[in-house]
Amino acid sequence: MKSNEKGLRRLFFASKYSLKGLCISFKTESAFRQELFLLVILLPLVFYFEISSVERALLILVLLILLIVELLNTAVEVVVDRIGADYHELSGRAKDIASAAVFVSLINALLVWMVILW
């Protein structure tokens, strides 16, 4: 599975696989689509408000962190499901913890937006 490519060629293939992962997540994960929709709606608002560049960067950053954590949550779920469909306590725990990470990042985004805009 590891690529033997070097230099710019490796970067090209890595980018290709990353875009493939984004497309797969968009097609198969409704939570990712919802959070991406949230980003598309809120991103223009970042430039509407009269706030500092640092505040603007923070508002964008917390939205991107939410997407990143959702992608990692999806990866955990896919790997756990790949192992088997039978319930196992550790599999359930891994999925719950990854889901909790998404929840915490969502609350983080909400709090940062409230603090900056309120």
CORKAJO-V262520 format. One record per residue. RES is the residue in one small letter. PSI is psi as a letter, one per 20 degrees, with the letter a starting at -180 (999 if undefined). Layout:
BEGIN
res-><RES;RES>
psi-><PSI;PSI>
END
This chain:
BEGIN
res-><m;k;s;n;e;k;g;l;r;r;l;f;f;a;s;k;y;s;l;k;g;l;c;i;s;f;k;t;e;s;a;f;r;q;e;l;f;l;l;v;i;l;l;p;l;v;f;y;f;e;i;s;s;v;e;r;a;l;l;i;l;v;l;l;i;l;l;i;v;e;l;l;n;t;a;v;e;v;v;v;d;r;i;g;a;d;y;h;e;l;s;g;r;a;k;d;i;a;s;a;a;v;f;v;s;l;i;n;a;l;l;v;w;m;v;i;l;w>
psi-><h;p;q;j;q;q;c;h;g;g;g;g;h;g;g;g;h;g;h;g;g;g;g;g;g;g;h;i;o;h;g;g;g;g;h;h;g;g;g;h;g;h;g;h;h;h;i;g;q;n;r;r;h;g;g;g;g;g;g;g;g;h;g;h;g;g;g;g;h;g;g;h;g;g;g;g;g;g;g;g;h;h;h;q;i;q;p;p;g;h;g;g;g;g;g;g;g;h;h;h;h;g;g;g;h;g;g;g;g;g;g;g;g;g;g;h;i;999>
END
